[in-house]
Amino acid sequence: MGKSFQDWLAEGEGLYSAAMNEFKNIEDQMEQLAQQLAAKKVEVNQIASVIGKPSIDGRSNPAPAQAAQGSVEVVDSSAQPYTRNSIARALSGQPLRR
């Protein structure tokens, strides 16, 4: 003989419960992915601002030297002695005299 109404109802409850659990698992995964995506967006935008590339939002970032508040000048240590004045100029963003 066929299934009773109670059997159909119990089967439906089981299907609903399984589908609801799967839904909640996927929803949790989406929240985790959203957090990972936000963190990666921050990372990419930080890198983009340093190298002068556009951010993920599409806004263009300034050139690398303009991105940071100060700028860094690479100097051959044999060409420029480290003096109090040269260190002060470097820290203040002023060009080093040669």
DSSP file (Angstrom, degrees, kcal/mol; ACC not computed):
  #  RESIDUE AA STRUCTURE BP1 BP2  ACC     N-H-->O    O-->H-N    N-H-->O    O-->H-N    TCO  KAPPA ALPHA  PHI   PSI    X-CA   Y-CA   Z-CA
    1    1 A M              0   0    0      0, 0.0     3,-0.1     0, 0.0     0, 0.0   0.000 360.0 360.0 360.0 161.1    0.0    0.0    0.0
    2    2 A G        -     0   0    0      1,-0.2     2,-0.1     0, 0.0     0, 0.0  -0.010 360.0 -72.4 -75.5 179.7    1.1    3.7   -0.5
    3    3 A K        -     0   0    0      1,-0.1    -1,-0.2     2,-0.1     2,-0.1  -0.434  46.3-125.1 -74.7 146.7    2.4    6.1    2.0
    4    4 A S     >  -     0   0    0     -2,-0.1     4,-2.2    -3,-0.1     5,-0.2  -0.385  28.4-103.7 -82.6 168.8    0.1    7.6    4.6
    5    5 A F  H  > S+     0   0    0      1,-0.2     4,-2.6     2,-0.2     5,-0.2   0.891 123.9  54.3 -59.5 -40.0   -0.3   11.3    5.0
    6    6 A Q  H  > S+     0   0    0      2,-0.2     4,-2.5     1,-0.2    -1,-0.2   0.874 107.0  51.1 -62.6 -38.2    1.9   11.1    8.1
    7    7 A D  H  > S+     0   0    0      2,-0.2     4,-2.4     1,-0.2    -2,-0.2   0.923 111.4  47.2 -64.6 -44.4    4.6    9.5    6.1
    8    8 A W  H  X S+     0   0    0     -4,-2.2     4,-2.4     2,-0.2    -2,-0.2   0.909 113.2  48.9 -62.5 -42.5    4.5   12.2    3.5
    9    9 A L  H  X S+     0   0    0     -4,-2.6     4,-2.4     2,-0.2    -2,-0.2   0.911 111.4  48.7 -65.0 -43.1    4.5   14.9    6.1
   10   10 A A  H  X S+     0   0    0     -4,-2.5     4,-2.1     2,-0.2    -2,-0.2   0.896 111.7  49.8 -64.1 -40.4    7.5   13.3    7.9
   11   11 A E  H  X S+     0   0    0     -4,-2.4     4,-2.3     2,-0.2    -2,-0.2   0.902 110.8  49.9 -64.8 -40.6    9.4   13.0    4.6
   12   12 A G  H  X S+     0   0    0     -4,-2.4     4,-2.7     2,-0.2    -2,-0.2   0.897 109.2  51.5 -63.9 -41.3    8.6   16.7    3.9
   13   13 A E  H  X S+     0   0    0     -4,-2.4     4,-2.7     2,-0.2    -1,-0.2   0.902 110.3  49.5 -61.8 -40.9    9.9   17.7    7.3
   14   14 A G  H  X S+     0   0    0     -4,-2.1     4,-2.4     2,-0.2    -2,-0.2   0.916 112.2  47.1 -64.8 -43.3   13.1   15.8    6.7
   15   15 A L  H  X S+     0   0    0     -4,-2.3     4,-2.6     2,-0.2    -2,-0.2   0.908 113.3  49.3 -63.6 -42.2   13.6   17.4    3.3
   16   16 A Y  H  X S+     0   0    0     -4,-2.7     4,-2.7     2,-0.2    -2,-0.2   0.931 111.3  48.9 -62.4 -45.7   12.9   20.8    4.8
   17   17 A S  H  X S+     0   0    0     -4,-2.7     4,-2.3     2,-0.2    -2,-0.2   0.911 113.1  46.8 -61.8 -44.3   15.3   20.3    7.6
   18   18 A A  H  X S+     0   0    0     -4,-2.4     4,-2.3     2,-0.2    -1,-0.2   0.916 114.2  47.5 -64.7 -43.5   18.1   19.1    5.3
   19   19 A A  H  X S+     0   0    0     -4,-2.6     4,-2.4     2,-0.2    -2,-0.2   0.886 111.7  50.7 -65.4 -39.1   17.5   22.0    2.9
   20   20 A M  H  X S+     0   0    0     -4,-2.7     4,-2.4     2,-0.2    -2,-0.2   0.907 110.4  49.2 -66.7 -41.3   17.5   24.5    5.8
   21   21 A N  H  X S+     0   0    0     -4,-2.3     4,-2.3     2,-0.2    -2,-0.2   0.915 112.1  48.3 -62.3 -43.3   20.8   23.1    7.2
   22   22 A E  H  X S+     0   0    0     -4,-2.3     4,-2.4     2,-0.2    -2,-0.2   0.905 110.6  52.0 -63.5 -41.4   22.3   23.4    3.7
   23   23 A F  H  X S+     0   0    0     -4,-2.4     4,-2.6     1,-0.2    -2,-0.2   0.932 110.3  47.6 -59.2 -47.4   21.0   26.9    3.4
   24   24 A K  H  X S+     0   0    0     -4,-2.4     4,-2.4     1,-0.2    -1,-0.2   0.882 111.0  51.6 -64.7 -38.5   22.6   27.9    6.7
   25   25 A N  H  X S+     0   0    0     -4,-2.3     4,-2.2     2,-0.2    -1,-0.2   0.923 112.2  45.6 -62.8 -44.2   25.9   26.3    5.8
   26   26 A I  H  X S+     0   0    0     -4,-2.4     4,-2.4     2,-0.2    -2,-0.2   0.892 111.2  53.1 -66.0 -39.6   26.0   28.2    2.5
   27   27 A E  H  X S+     0   0    0     -4,-2.6     4,-2.0     2,-0.2    -2,-0.2   0.909 109.4  48.7 -62.5 -41.9   25.0   31.4    4.2
   28   28 A D  H  X S+     0   0    0     -4,-2.4     4,-2.3     2,-0.2    -2,-0.2   0.908 110.5  51.2 -62.6 -42.3   27.9   31.0    6.7
   29   29 A Q  H  X S+     0   0    0     -4,-2.2     4,-2.7     1,-0.2    -2,-0.2   0.899 108.4  52.2 -61.7 -40.3   30.3   30.3    3.9
   30   30 A M  H  X S+     0   0    0     -4,-2.4     4,-2.4     2,-0.2    -1,-0.2   0.893 108.5  50.2 -64.2 -39.6   29.1   33.5    2.1
   31   31 A E  H  X S+     0   0    0     -4,-2.0     4,-2.0     2,-0.2    -1,-0.2   0.914 112.0  47.8 -64.3 -42.4   29.8   35.5    5.3
   32   32 A Q  H  X S+     0   0    0     -4,-2.3     4,-2.4     1,-0.2    -2,-0.2   0.917 113.0  48.2 -64.0 -42.8   33.3   34.1    5.6
   33   33 A L  H  X S+     0   0    0     -4,-2.7     4,-2.9     1,-0.2    -2,-0.2   0.873 108.5  54.4 -65.6 -36.7   33.9   34.8    1.9
   34   34 A A  H  X S+     0   0    0     -4,-2.4     4,-2.3     2,-0.2    -1,-0.2   0.901 110.0  47.1 -63.7 -39.7   32.6   38.3    2.3
   35   35 A Q  H  X S+     0   0    0     -4,-2.0     4,-2.2     2,-0.2    -2,-0.2   0.913 113.6  47.6 -67.2 -42.4   35.1   38.9    5.1
   36   36 A Q  H  X S+     0   0    0     -4,-2.4     4,-2.5     1,-0.2    -2,-0.2   0.903 112.0  50.7 -63.7 -40.6   37.9   37.4    3.1
   37   37 A L  H  X S+     0   0    0     -4,-2.9     4,-2.3     2,-0.2    -2,-0.2   0.904 109.7  49.6 -64.6 -41.7   37.0   39.5    0.1
   38   38 A A  H  X S+     0   0    0     -4,-2.3     4,-2.0     2,-0.2    -1,-0.2   0.913 112.2  48.0 -64.0 -41.9   36.9   42.7    2.2
   39   39 A A  H  X S+     0   0    0     -4,-2.2     4,-2.1     1,-0.2    -2,-0.2   0.904 112.6  48.5 -64.9 -41.0   40.4   41.9    3.7
   40   40 A K  H  X S+     0   0    0     -4,-2.5     4,-2.9     2,-0.2     5,-0.2   0.866 108.2  55.2 -68.0 -35.4   41.8   41.1    0.2
   41   41 A K  H  X S+     0   0    0     -4,-2.3     4,-2.6     2,-0.2    15,-0.3   0.913 108.1  48.3 -62.9 -42.6   40.3   44.4   -1.2
   42   42 A V  H  X S+     0   0    0     -4,-2.0     4,-2.2     2,-0.2    -2,-0.2   0.928 112.8  48.8 -61.7 -44.9   42.1   46.3    1.5
   43   43 A E  H  X S+     0   0    0     -4,-2.1     4,-2.3     2,-0.2    -2,-0.2   0.932 112.9  46.3 -61.4 -47.2   45.3   44.5    0.7
   44   44 A V  H  X S+     0   0    0     -4,-2.9     4,-2.9     1,-0.2    -1,-0.2   0.910 112.5  50.6 -63.7 -42.4   45.0   45.1   -3.0
   45   45 A N  H  X S+     0   0    0     -4,-2.6     4,-2.1    -5,-0.2    -1,-0.2   0.866 109.3  51.3 -65.6 -35.4   44.2   48.8   -2.5
   46   46 A Q  H  X S+     0   0    0     -4,-2.2     4,-1.4     2,-0.2    -1,-0.2   0.935 113.1  44.7 -65.0 -45.1   47.2   49.2   -0.2
   47   47 A I  H  X S+     0   0    0     -4,-2.3     4,-2.1     1,-0.2     3,-0.2   0.922 112.2  53.0 -63.4 -43.7   49.5   47.7   -2.8
   48   48 A A  H  X>S+     0   0    0     -4,-2.9     5,-2.2     1,-0.2     4,-0.9   0.882 107.0  51.8 -60.4 -39.3   47.8   49.7   -5.6
   49   49 A S  H  <5S+     0   0    0     -4,-2.1    -1,-0.2     1,-0.2    -2,-0.2   0.840 110.0  49.7 -68.4 -30.5   48.4   53.0   -3.7
   50   50 A V  H  <5S+     0   0    0     -4,-1.4    -2,-0.2    -3,-0.2    -1,-0.2   0.886 118.9  35.9 -74.0 -38.5   52.1   52.2   -3.3
   51   51 A I  H  <5S-     0   0    0     -4,-2.1    -2,-0.2    -5,-0.1    -1,-0.2   0.381 113.2-110.8-100.1   5.3   52.7   51.3   -6.9
   52   52 A G  T  <5 +     0   0    0     -4,-0.9    -3,-0.2     1,-0.2    -4,-0.1   0.761  68.7 139.3  77.9  25.3   50.3   53.9   -8.4
   53   53 A K      < -     0   0    0     -5,-2.2    -1,-0.2    -6,-0.2     8,-0.2  -0.626  60.3 -90.3 -96.9 160.3   47.7   51.6   -9.8
   54   54 A P        -     0   0    0      0, 0.0     6,-0.3     0, 0.0    -1,-0.1  -0.375  44.1-115.4 -67.9 148.7   44.0   52.1   -9.6
   55   55 A S    >   -     0   0    0      4,-3.1     3,-1.7     1,-0.1   -10,-0.1  -0.234  31.0 -99.6 -74.8 171.8   42.2   50.8   -6.6
   56   56 A I  T 3  S+     0   0    0      1,-0.3    -1,-0.1   -15,-0.3   -14,-0.0   0.821 123.6  62.2 -62.7 -31.2   39.6   48.1   -6.8
   57   57 A D  T 3  S-     0   0    0      2,-0.1    -1,-0.3     1,-0.1     3,-0.1   0.575 119.8-110.8 -71.5  -8.0   36.8   50.7   -6.6
   58   58 A G  S <  S+     0   0    0     -3,-1.7     2,-0.2     1,-0.4    -2,-0.1   0.354  75.0 134.3  94.5  -6.1   38.2   52.1   -9.9
   59   59 A R        -     0   0    0      1,-0.1    -4,-3.1    -5,-0.1    -1,-0.4  -0.561  58.2-120.0 -74.9 140.6   39.6   55.3   -8.3
   60   60 A S        -     0   0    0     -6,-0.3    -7,-0.1    -2,-0.2    -1,-0.1  -0.592  22.9-139.4 -81.7 144.7   43.1   56.1   -9.5
   61   61 A N        -     0   0    0     -2,-0.3     6,-0.1    -8,-0.2    -1,-0.0  -0.730  23.9-102.6 -99.9 151.3   45.7   56.3   -6.9
   62   62 A P        -     0   0    0      0, 0.0   -10,-0.2     0, 0.0     5,-0.1  -0.173  52.3 -76.8 -65.7 166.0   48.5   58.9   -6.9
   63   63 A A    >>  -     0   0    0      1,-0.1     4,-1.5     3,-0.1     3,-0.9  -0.213  52.2-101.3 -58.2 156.0   52.0   58.1   -8.0
   64   64 A P  H 3> S+     0   0    0      0, 0.0     4,-1.1     0, 0.0     3,-0.4   0.858 121.7  51.4 -52.8 -42.5   54.0   56.1   -5.4
   65   65 A A  H 34 S+     0   0    0      1,-0.2    -2,-0.0     2,-0.2   -14,-0.0   0.827 114.5  44.4 -67.1 -29.1   56.0   59.1   -4.2
   66   66 A Q  H <4 S+     0   0    0     -3,-0.9    -1,-0.2     1,-0.2    -3,-0.1   0.659 100.8  70.4 -86.8 -16.2   52.8   61.1   -3.7
   67   67 A A  H  < S+     0   0    0     -4,-1.5    -2,-0.2    -3,-0.4     2,-0.2   0.908  94.0  57.2 -69.8 -42.5   50.9   58.2   -2.0
   68   68 A A  S  < S-     0   0    0     -4,-1.1     0, 0.0     2,-0.2     0, 0.0  -0.503  87.9-122.3 -86.6 158.2   52.9   58.2    1.2
   69   69 A Q  S    S+     0   0    0     -2,-0.2     2,-0.2     2,-0.0    -1,-0.1   0.918  99.0  27.0 -66.8 -41.6   53.2   61.3    3.3
   70   70 A G  S    S-     0   0    0     -3,-0.0     2,-0.3     0, 0.0    -2,-0.2  -0.589  82.8-130.8-108.4 175.7   56.9   61.3    3.1
   71   71 A S        -     0   0    0     19,-0.2     2,-0.4    -2,-0.2    22,-0.1  -0.901   9.4-133.7-127.5 160.6   59.1   59.9    0.3
   72   72 A V        -     0   0    0     -2,-0.3     2,-0.5    21,-0.0    19,-0.0  -0.933  11.9-163.1-116.1 134.4   62.1   57.7    0.3
   73   73 A E        -     0   0    0     -2,-0.4     2,-0.5    17,-0.1    20,-0.0  -0.974  15.7-139.5-118.2 123.0   65.2   58.3   -1.6
   74   74 A V        -     0   0    0     -2,-0.5     2,-0.4     2,-0.0    -2,-0.0  -0.691  26.5-176.8 -82.9 127.2   67.6   55.4   -2.1
   75   75 A V        -     0   0    0     -2,-0.5     2,-0.4     5,-0.1    -2,-0.0  -0.980  31.8-115.1-129.4 136.0   71.2   56.6   -1.8
   76   76 A D    >>  -     0   0    0     -2,-0.4     4,-1.4     1,-0.2     3,-1.2  -0.555  25.3-139.2 -66.9 125.1   74.4   54.7   -2.2
   77   77 A S  T 34 S+     0   0    0     -2,-0.4    -1,-0.2     1,-0.3     5,-0.1   0.787 101.0  54.1 -62.6 -27.0   76.0   54.6    1.2
   78   78 A S  T 34 S+     0   0    0      1,-0.2    -1,-0.3     3,-0.1    -2,-0.1   0.737 108.0  50.5 -78.1 -20.2   79.5   55.2   -0.2
   79   79 A A  T <4 S+     0   0    0     -3,-1.2    -2,-0.2     1,-0.2    -1,-0.2   0.764 115.3  38.1 -87.4 -26.1   78.3   58.3   -2.0
   80   80 A Q  S  < S-     0   0    0     -4,-1.4    -1,-0.2    -5,-0.0     2,-0.1  -0.958  76.0-141.5-131.9 114.6   76.6   60.0    0.9
   81   81 A P        -     0   0    0      0, 0.0     2,-1.0     0, 0.0     5,-0.1  -0.453  28.9-112.2 -70.9 147.6   78.0   60.0    4.4
   82   82 A Y        +     0   0    0     -2,-0.1     2,-0.3    -5,-0.1     3,-0.0  -0.712  50.7 163.5 -83.6 106.2   75.4   59.7    7.2
   83   83 A T     >  -     0   0    0     -2,-1.0     4,-2.3     1,-0.1     5,-0.2  -0.736  52.9-106.5-115.6 168.0   75.4   63.0    9.0
   84   84 A R  H  > S+     0   0    0     -2,-0.3     4,-2.2     1,-0.2     5,-0.1   0.901 121.5  48.2 -60.5 -40.7   72.9   64.5   11.3
   85   85 A N  H  > S+     0   0    0      2,-0.2     4,-2.6     1,-0.2    -1,-0.2   0.910 110.7  49.2 -68.2 -42.5   71.8   66.9    8.6
   86   86 A S  H  > S+     0   0    0      1,-0.2     4,-2.2     2,-0.2    -2,-0.2   0.886 112.6  48.3 -67.2 -35.9   71.5   64.3    5.9
   87   87 A I  H  X S+     0   0    0     -4,-2.3     4,-2.4     2,-0.2    -1,-0.2   0.912 111.5  50.0 -67.5 -41.9   69.4   62.1    8.2
   88   88 A A  H  X S+     0   0    0     -4,-2.2     4,-1.7    -5,-0.2     6,-0.2   0.906 111.5  48.7 -62.9 -42.0   67.2   65.1    9.1
   89   89 A R  H  X>S+     0   0    0     -4,-2.6     5,-2.0     1,-0.2     4,-0.6   0.918 111.8  49.3 -63.9 -42.5   66.7   66.0    5.4
   90   90 A A  H ><5S+     0   0    0     -4,-2.2     3,-0.8     1,-0.2   -19,-0.2   0.908 111.6  48.4 -64.1 -41.6   65.8   62.4    4.6
   91   91 A L  H 3<5S+     0   0    0     -4,-2.4    -1,-0.2     1,-0.2    -2,-0.2   0.814 111.3  50.0 -69.0 -29.5   63.3   62.1    7.4
   92   92 A S  H 3<5S-     0   0    0     -4,-1.7    -1,-0.2    -5,-0.2    -2,-0.2   0.508 116.6-112.6 -87.3  -3.6   61.7   65.4    6.5
   93   93 A G  T <<5S+     0   0    0     -3,-0.8    -3,-0.2    -4,-0.6    -4,-0.1   0.527  70.1 139.6  87.7   5.0   61.3   64.4    2.8
   94   94 A Q      < -     0   0    0     -5,-2.0    -1,-0.3    -6,-0.2    -2,-0.1  -0.534  60.2-100.4 -80.7 149.3   63.8   66.9    1.5
   95   95 A P        -     0   0    0      0, 0.0     2,-0.3     0, 0.0    -1,-0.1  -0.382  36.9-114.4 -68.3 147.8   66.2   65.9   -1.2
   96   96 A L        -     0   0    0     -2,-0.1     2,-0.3    -3,-0.1   -10,-0.1  -0.608  26.6-125.6 -81.1 141.0   69.7   65.0   -0.1
   97   97 A R              0   0    0     -2,-0.3    -1,-0.0     1,-0.1   -11,-0.0  -0.646 360.0 360.0 -86.4 144.0   72.5   67.2   -1.4
   98   98 A R              0   0    0     -2,-0.3    -1,-0.1   -18,-0.1    -2,-0.0   0.379 360.0 360.0-114.8 360.0   75.4   65.6   -3.2
